[in-house]
Every structure is written in structure tokens, then in C-alpha cells.
């Protein structure tokens, strides 16, 4: 393979790696509170996108490198063996994570506002153990303009969380054994925590 052709292929691979990295950035931003739900769902895949960028960059270096001496060939083969043994488990975990949605938790509750069908409370179990830890979110809007707002994570084992309810037209109450947290929802759909009352 001519050196010029190897360089073209290497730079093409680096361009694809950069595109994968740039695609991940809006997904990461959308994963923050107030982010767009659909953008997060489609682009917030760090293992897949960042992993692909790293692999493509390494492959581009291998393609561009000239293996003319015996030691460079042995070193290149050893590096490829290490890359395969390290890369295959990561690729397998990324594939399983994408297929099973691991890391996003399991949705256990969904409550639509009685007067605003575009406002939905979701309860997701995000614990990696038997004892549940619930992430509460408010979804506002619909379609590509839908946003998610974090209300926090609550531990049911210690009695922090038992229920979440729409307690008023623009009010959310999270109750537990020891306290109740109250959130108000602004006209733009943004929630803000108002107070915590002892039970």
C-alpha cells in the first residue's frame, strides 16, 4: 500500500472518530437536567461513541505506521493483540448496554398531570443492588422539544421515599417516612424545590 494512500485512509478514520466524538457532546449536554429527552436518548452513549473514536484513532495510527523492520512488525503485532484483548470486552459491554438499556435504570412509575398531559412524573429504580434507589424526573413538553428535569434521587431503604404526587396545579410533593419535599413547577416547566417538612 502506497504511503499516500495509507495517509488518506488514516485521516479518513480520524475524521470519522472526530464525528463520533462530536455526536456524543450534544448527548452528554442533554443528559443534564433540562436537557432534550430525544437528543439524550439518541446521542448519550459514551461507551459506544467515545469508544469508537478511540478505536478508530488507534486504527488510523496503525494504518499510517510503516512496518518495515522485524521489531516494528513484532511490536505492532503485540500492540494489536493487547488492543483486541482489551477492546473485545469493552465492545461486548457496550453492545449489551445498548441492547438491555443497563445504566438507565428500570422505570417503575409514571404519573401524568391531570390537567397537563405534557407534564409527566417518572420514577426510575437506578440501584445496582437489591435495595432500590429511585430517581425522580419531571418530563415536560412532547416530541423533540420534550425536556427532562431532575428532582433528585431518593433512598426507599432509609425511609426517604414512599410516594410522589401531583399535589396541586403546579406542585409536586415527594413524601417519605421522615420528611416531605415540595417542588413548584414554573410556567416553562422548570421545577424548583420549595421546602422540606418533617413528617
Secondary structure, 3 states (H helix, E strand, C coil): CCHHHHHHHHHHHHHHHHHHHHHHHHHHHHCCCCCEHHHHHHHCCHHHHHHHHHHHHHHHHHHHCCCCCHHHHHHHHHHHHHHHHHHHHHHHHHHHHHHHCCCCCEEEEEEECCCCCCEEEEEEECCCCCCCEEEEEEEECCHHHCEEEEEEEEECCCCCCCEEEEEECCEEEEECCCEEEEEEECCCCCEEEEEEEEC
